[in-house]
Amino acid sequence: MAESFGFIGIGRMGGPMAGRLIDQGHALTIYDVSAAALAPLASRGATLASSVRALADAVETIFVSLPTPDIVRAVALGEDGVVAGKRIRTYVDLSTTGPRTAAAVAEGLAAKGIATIDAPVSGGVAGARKGTLAVMVACAPDLYARYQPALATFGKVFHVGERAGMAQVMKLANNLLSATAMAVTSEAMVMGVKAGLDPRIMIEVINAGSGRNSATQDKFPQAVLPRSFDFGFTTGLMCKDLKLCLEEAEAQHVPMWVGGAVRQLWQFASNTLGPDSDLTEIVKCIEDWAGIEVGGNR
């Protein structure tokens, strides 16, 4: 059934997700600080809101996809944020903010009678475009039943709990594994290539064996071996997610020896390559140390 939704954050992930809602026939009112980001959806019939508050005055349900916890807090709870809207009743956060920010935002919105759905996603820009994301949802069962069809527009939906923040923990666990796979695969591939192995054959063997992971299955074939480095998720955002993950582990008194080392390597990559570099470029750090290029001349 077609509905009217709002969407804030028309970026690399938000743009494709908002586009999929339009594909499904939903009426969409959108807001982003970048006018250029809004243009493609406006040309497809989306209505432009002049501000976050104006959007929250216009629709009952708002989806948000934003890059950092601080921005999420400002958009949700700021003086002219979602919380100040006259019509808004349900706030669906597709961002990765960490459980504490999710809980604080949910509490602040609940004080104004606004329900929160904690719903971070995983699967990258390609998954957002294809509608194959993993959507991790924490909210009350009745809210889940009400919004599951809309969330399924983005991919496969998992109800992981009822408390705001639980889906965030699930997302952080997922991204820790993703970050670890990319980092250690970079080390293994550089070692093999320097020893004389063909990187394409290495990937084929690993994917047929016990070492296969998301980096060998997707990131290396698509973005590292062809040297395009365009997977669509930044090094800086990965560092942010790892920071949130380790903070949660510390709060839960869970040791993360491997996770701590992985975070250090990603922070080094961000400092060296820049936070806006593609996450697949982390292999360049290992290549530079080893004096070899994966997928290039040996």
C-alpha positions as CSV (number, residue, x, y, z in Angstrom):
1,M,0.0,0.0,0.0
2,A,1.4,3.4,-1.0
3,E,2.1,5.8,1.8
4,S,3.5,9.3,2.4
5,F,6.9,9.3,4.0
6,G,9.7,11.8,4.8
7,F,13.4,11.1,4.3
8,I,16.4,13.0,5.7
9,G,19.9,12.3,4.4
10,I,20.0,11.8,0.7
11,G,23.6,10.6,0.6
12,R,25.4,7.5,-0.8
13,M,23.1,5.2,1.2
14,G,20.1,7.4,1.8
15,G,19.7,8.4,-1.9
16,P,19.3,4.8,-3.2
17,M,17.0,3.8,-0.3
18,A,14.8,6.8,-0.8
19,G,14.7,6.0,-4.5
20,R,13.5,2.5,-3.7
21,L,10.6,4.0,-1.7
22,I,9.6,6.0,-4.8
23,D,10.0,2.9,-6.9
24,Q,7.4,1.2,-4.7
25,G,4.9,4.0,-5.3
26,H,5.3,5.9,-1.9
27,A,5.0,9.6,-1.9
28,L,8.2,11.1,-0.5
29,T,9.1,14.5,1.0
30,I,12.9,14.8,1.4
31,Y,15.5,17.0,3.0
32,D,19.3,17.2,2.8
33,V,21.8,20.0,3.3
34,S,23.1,19.3,-0.2
35,A,20.8,20.7,-3.0
36,A,22.7,18.6,-5.5
37,A,21.8,15.4,-3.6
38,L,18.1,16.3,-3.7
39,A,17.9,17.0,-7.4
40,P,17.7,13.4,-8.8
41,L,14.8,12.5,-6.5
42,A,13.0,15.8,-7.0
43,S,13.1,15.0,-10.8
44,R,11.2,11.8,-9.9
45,G,8.5,13.5,-8.1
46,A,9.8,13.8,-4.5
47,T,8.7,17.0,-2.7
48,L,11.5,19.2,-1.2
49,A,11.2,20.3,2.4
50,S,12.9,23.6,3.4
51,S,14.2,22.2,6.8
52,V,14.1,19.3,9.1
53,R,11.3,20.9,11.1
54,A,9.3,21.7,8.0
55,L,9.5,18.0,7.1
56,A,8.4,16.9,10.6
57,D,5.5,19.3,10.3
58,A,4.4,17.7,7.0
59,V,4.6,13.9,7.5
60,E,3.9,11.3,10.2
61,T,6.8,9.0,9.4
62,I,10.4,10.1,8.7
63,F,13.3,7.8,7.7
64,V,16.8,9.2,8.3
65,S,20.2,8.0,7.0
66,L,22.9,10.2,8.4
67,P,26.7,9.8,8.8
68,T,27.6,10.4,12.5
69,P,26.0,10.2,16.0
70,D,26.3,14.0,16.5
71,I,24.4,14.7,13.3
72,V,21.7,12.2,14.2
73,R,21.3,13.9,17.6
74,A,21.1,17.3,16.1
75,V,18.6,16.3,13.4
76,A,16.4,14.3,15.9
77,L,16.6,16.4,19.1
78,G,17.8,19.9,18.0
79,E,15.8,23.0,18.6
80,D,14.4,22.8,15.0
81,G,14.8,19.1,14.7
82,V,12.4,16.2,14.3
83,V,11.3,16.5,17.9
84,A,9.8,20.0,17.2
85,G,7.6,18.8,14.4
86,K,3.8,19.1,14.7
87,R,2.8,16.0,12.7
88,I,5.6,13.5,13.1
89,R,4.7,10.3,14.9
90,T,7.3,7.7,13.9
91,Y,11.1,8.1,13.4
92,V,13.0,5.4,11.6
93,D,16.8,5.6,12.0
94,L,18.7,3.8,9.3
95,S,22.0,5.3,10.5
96,T,24.8,3.6,12.5
97,T,25.0,5.7,15.7
98,G,25.8,3.2,18.5
99,P,23.4,2.0,21.2
100,R,23.8,5.0,23.5
101,T,22.9,7.6,20.9
102,A,20.0,5.4,19.7
103,A,18.6,5.1,23.3
104,A,19.1,8.8,24.0
105,V,17.3,9.8,20.8
106,A,14.5,7.4,21.4
107,E,14.0,8.8,25.0
108,G,14.0,12.3,23.8
109,L,11.5,11.7,21.0
110,A,9.3,9.5,23.3
111,A,8.8,12.5,25.6
112,K,7.0,14.2,22.7
113,G,5.0,11.2,21.8
114,I,7.2,10.1,18.8
115,A,8.0,6.4,18.4
116,T,11.4,5.3,17.3
117,I,12.5,2.4,15.1
118,D,16.2,1.6,15.5
119,A,17.0,0.2,12.0
120,P,20.7,0.3,10.8
121,V,21.5,-1.4,7.5
122,S,24.4,-3.3,6.1
123,G,25.3,-4.2,2.5
124,G,26.9,-1.1,1.0
125,V,25.8,1.2,-1.8
126,A,25.3,-1.7,-4.2
127,G,22.9,-3.3,-1.7
128,A,21.0,-0.1,-1.2
129,R,20.5,0.2,-5.0
130,K,19.5,-3.4,-5.5
131,G,17.3,-3.7,-2.3
132,T,19.5,-6.4,-0.9
133,L,20.6,-4.8,2.4
134,A,20.4,-6.5,5.8
135,V,18.0,-4.3,7.8
136,M,18.4,-4.8,11.6
137,V,15.4,-3.6,13.5
138,A,14.7,-3.0,17.2
139,C,11.3,-1.7,18.1
140,A,8.0,-2.8,19.7
141,P,6.3,-5.7,17.9
142,D,3.3,-3.6,16.8
143,L,5.7,-1.0,15.2
144,Y,7.6,-3.8,13.5
145,A,4.4,-5.3,12.0
146,R,3.4,-1.8,10.8
147,Y,6.6,-0.9,9.1
148,Q,8.1,-4.2,8.1
149,P,6.7,-3.9,4.5
150,A,8.3,-0.5,4.0
151,L,11.6,-1.7,5.5
152,A,11.6,-4.7,3.2
153,T,11.9,-2.3,0.3
154,F,15.5,-2.0,1.3
155,G,16.3,-5.7,1.8
156,K,16.0,-8.6,4.2
157,V,14.6,-7.4,7.6
158,F,15.5,-8.9,10.9
159,H,13.7,-8.0,14.2
160,V,16.5,-8.3,16.7
161,G,14.9,-6.9,19.8
162,E,12.5,-4.3,21.2
163,R,14.8,-1.8,22.9
164,A,16.3,1.1,20.9
165,G,20.0,0.4,20.6
166,M,19.8,-3.4,20.2
167,A,19.9,-3.1,16.4
168,Q,22.9,-0.8,16.8
169,V,24.8,-3.5,18.7
170,M,24.0,-6.0,16.0
171,K,25.2,-3.6,13.3
172,L,28.5,-2.9,15.2
173,A,29.2,-6.6,15.6
174,N,28.6,-7.0,11.9
175,N,30.9,-4.2,10.9
176,L,33.7,-5.3,13.3
177,L,33.7,-8.6,11.3
178,S,33.6,-6.8,8.0
179,A,36.4,-4.5,9.0
180,T,38.5,-7.4,10.3
181,A,38.0,-9.4,7.1
182,M,39.1,-6.5,4.9
183,A,42.1,-5.8,7.0
184,V,43.4,-9.3,7.3
185,T,42.6,-10.2,3.7
186,S,44.7,-7.2,2.6
187,E,47.6,-8.7,4.6
188,A,47.2,-12.2,3.3
189,M,46.9,-11.0,-0.3
190,V,49.9,-8.8,-0.2
191,M,52.0,-11.6,1.3
192,G,50.9,-14.0,-1.4
193,V,51.5,-11.6,-4.3
194,K,54.9,-10.7,-3.0
195,A,55.8,-14.4,-2.8
196,G,54.8,-14.8,-6.5
197,L,51.2,-15.9,-6.5
198,D,48.6,-14.6,-9.0
199,P,46.1,-12.5,-7.0
200,R,43.2,-13.6,-9.1
201,I,44.0,-17.3,-8.5
202,M,44.5,-16.5,-4.8
203,I,40.9,-15.1,-4.6
204,E,39.5,-18.1,-6.4
205,V,41.3,-20.6,-4.1
206,I,40.3,-18.7,-0.9
207,N,36.6,-18.4,-2.0
208,A,36.6,-22.2,-2.7
209,G,38.1,-22.9,0.8
210,S,37.7,-22.0,4.4
211,G,39.2,-18.5,4.2
212,R,36.4,-17.0,2.2
213,N,34.8,-13.8,3.6
214,S,33.1,-10.6,2.5
215,A,36.4,-9.1,1.4
216,T,37.4,-12.0,-0.8
217,Q,33.9,-12.5,-2.2
218,D,33.0,-8.9,-3.0
219,K,35.5,-6.2,-2.2
220,F,38.7,-7.6,-3.7
221,P,37.1,-8.9,-7.0
222,Q,35.0,-5.7,-7.4
223,A,37.3,-2.9,-6.2
224,V,40.9,-4.0,-5.4
225,L,42.0,-6.3,-8.2
226,P,40.7,-3.9,-10.9
227,R,42.2,-1.0,-8.8
228,S,39.0,1.0,-9.0
229,F,38.6,1.3,-5.2
230,D,35.0,2.3,-5.5
231,F,33.1,0.0,-3.2
232,G,31.2,3.0,-1.8
233,F,31.9,3.1,1.9
234,T,34.6,5.4,3.4
235,T,37.5,4.6,5.6
236,G,36.4,7.4,8.0
237,L,33.0,5.8,8.5
238,M,34.5,2.4,9.1
239,C,36.7,4.0,11.8
240,K,33.6,5.6,13.3
241,D,31.9,2.3,13.5
242,L,34.9,0.5,15.0
243,K,35.2,3.3,17.7
244,L,31.5,2.8,18.6
245,C,32.0,-1.0,18.7
246,L,35.0,-0.9,21.0
247,E,33.2,1.6,23.3
248,E,30.3,-0.8,23.5
249,A,32.6,-3.7,24.3
250,E,34.3,-1.7,27.0
251,A,30.9,-0.7,28.5
252,Q,29.9,-4.4,28.5
253,H,33.3,-5.5,29.9
254,V,34.0,-7.6,26.9
255,P,37.7,-7.9,25.9
256,M,38.6,-7.2,22.2
257,W,42.2,-8.0,21.6
258,V,41.7,-8.5,17.9
259,G,39.2,-5.7,17.6
260,G,41.6,-3.2,19.2
261,A,44.3,-4.1,16.7
262,V,41.9,-3.9,13.8
263,R,40.8,-0.5,14.9
264,Q,44.4,0.7,15.0
265,L,45.1,-0.4,11.5
266,W,41.9,1.3,10.2
267,Q,42.8,4.5,12.0
268,F,46.3,4.4,10.4
269,A,44.6,4.0,7.0
270,S,42.3,6.9,7.7
271,N,45.2,9.1,8.8
272,T,47.3,8.1,5.8
273,L,44.7,7.9,3.0
274,G,42.2,10.4,4.3
275,P,38.8,9.7,5.9
276,D,37.0,10.1,2.5
277,S,39.1,7.3,0.9
278,D,37.2,4.1,-0.1
279,L,37.5,1.4,2.5
280,T,39.1,-0.9,0.0
281,E,42.1,1.4,-0.2
282,I,43.3,0.1,3.1
283,V,45.2,-2.5,1.1
284,K,47.5,0.3,-0.1
285,C,48.9,0.7,3.4
286,I,50.1,-2.9,3.4
287,E,51.3,-2.7,-0.2
288,D,53.4,0.4,0.6
289,W,55.1,-1.4,3.5
290,A,55.7,-4.5,1.4
291,G,56.7,-2.7,-1.8
292,I,54.2,-4.7,-3.9
293,E,50.9,-4.0,-5.6
294,V,48.0,-6.5,-5.6
295,G,46.4,-6.6,-9.0
296,G,49.3,-4.5,-10.5
297,N,52.7,-5.2,-11.8
298,R,54.9,-7.5,-9.8
